[in-house]
Amino acid sequence: MTARLALVAVVVACGPPATIAPGPARPLPPPREITVDTTPKARPRMMPPEVYLRAYLTWFGGLAPLDVQQRARGRQLFDAWDDYLAALGLPDYRIDLPRQTQSNALMIAALGRLGEALCVRAAEHDLHGPGAGGHPPPREDRVVFAFDAIAGSTAAQFAERFDVLHRTFLGYPAALAPSERTRRYYALFTRIAGDHAARPGHPAGKLLTADETAWAAVCTALIQHPEAGLY
């Protein structure tokens, strides 16, 4: 049996070579571009606190830190920088307190508190004017609200003024934002204005009208928007 298998193998090996008939040419498949997503896959993070403080100082008139402290004080909205530096994550070398390396809820709350205080004071300066029945300064002398507040603003009137704040805090026109953003902020504006109009004895009503208070709330919401502070 082994001899027969060897004989068959020799015959097959010595036979004529097998030939493969050429077939029709086939076109190559079209090239495809593969897009590689190189964006970082991480949750939004906060920037260093110095970036926020510099932005606040610039937004509200290019003030020095002590001037911001003086402007933000009043009606128990802000105390002193020493009370907030540790919450903002800044180091305090007097007591050997290191810089915080990770953001936390307390840091976000402290920045939001500062933004709220500055928005309220800016509304008092730009929209209401000094005193209980003061007159607002000219538009070129205003810090944030470079427009005139209209009592009972319509959606179109609100959108025109909201675009001014949107460009200030987020850096681009509101028309380029998601379509529902202006509508949502207008709902916030009307709700705050309605609540404060119904409660004339509220402390905010002593200096700001209902619409001025609503604009201060819109300013606070924009300054705390993720696009303004996260990357």
C-alpha positions, 0 to 999 in steps of 0.5 A, spaced: 500 500 500 505 504 501 509 503 494 502 504 491 501 511 494 508 513 493 507 511 485 501 515 485 505 521 488 510 521 483 505 521 477 502 527 480 508 531 481 511 529 474 504 531 470 503 537 466 502 543 471 495 546 472 493 552 469 488 558 471 485 561 465 485 569 466 478 572 468 475 579 466 478 584 470 474 587 476 474 594 478 477 596 485 472 598 490 472 606 491 476 608 496 473 610 503 475 616 508 475 613 515 474 619 520 478 618 526 474 622 532 480 625 536 476 629 541 478 627 548 472 623 552 472 626 558 466 629 562 466 637 562 471 640 567 472 647 570 478 651 568 483 654 574 479 659 578 484 665 576 480 664 569 473 665 572 476 671 576 479 674 570 473 673 566 468 676 572 473 682 572 473 683 565 465 682 564 463 687 569 467 693 567 475 691 568 475 692 575 480 691 580 479 685 585 477 690 591 473 694 587 469 688 585 468 686 592 466 693 594 461 693 588 458 686 590 457 687 597 450 690 599 444 686 601 448 680 604 450 678 597 457 678 598 462 679 604 469 679 602 474 675 598 477 672 604 471 668 605 471 665 598 478 664 596 478 657 599 471 655 596 474 657 590 480 653 590 485 658 591 491 656 596 492 660 602 499 660 604 498 664 610 495 657 613 499 653 609 492 651 605 494 648 598 491 649 592 485 644 590 486 640 584 479 637 583 473 641 582 467 640 587 460 642 588 462 648 593 467 651 588 461 651 583 457 654 588 462 659 590 463 662 583 455 662 582 454 666 588 459 671 586 456 671 579 449 672 582 452 678 586 455 682 580 449 681 576 444 684 581 449 690 582 450 691 575 442 691 574 442 696 579 447 700 576 445 699 568 438 698 569 435 702 575 440 707 576 442 710 583 437 711 589 430 708 589 427 712 583 434 713 580 435 714 572 440 709 569 446 711 566 447 712 558 448 706 554 456 707 553 457 708 561 453 701 562 457 695 564 453 689 562 446 691 560 447 695 554 440 696 553 433 699 556 429 694 560 421 694 557 416 692 562 412 686 560 417 685 554 414 681 548 418 675 546 421 679 540 423 684 545 426 679 549 430 676 544 433 682 542 436 684 549 438 677 550 442 677 544 446 682 548 447 678 554 449 672 550 454 675 546 457 678 552 457 671 557 458 666 551 461 669 546 457 668 540 450 670 537 444 667 540 441 665 533 447 660 533 445 657 539 440 651 540 433 653 537 430 652 544 435 656 548 432 663 547 425 660 548 427 657 555 430 664 557 424 668 556 420 663 560 425 664 566 424 671 565 417 671 565 416 667 571 421 671 575 418 678 573 411 675 574 413 672 581 416 679 583 411 683 581 406 679 585 410 680 591 412 688 592 414 687 599 420 682 597 427 685 598 429 685 591 423 690 590 426 695 594 431 697 589 429 693 582 423 693 579 420 686 577 423 686 570 430 689 572 430 683 577 428 678 571 434 681 567 438 680 573 436 672 573 437 671 566 444 674 567 446 670 573 443 664 569 448 665 563 454 666 567 453 660 570 451 656 563 456 650 562 459 654 556 461 659 560 465 655 565 467 648 562 471 645 557 
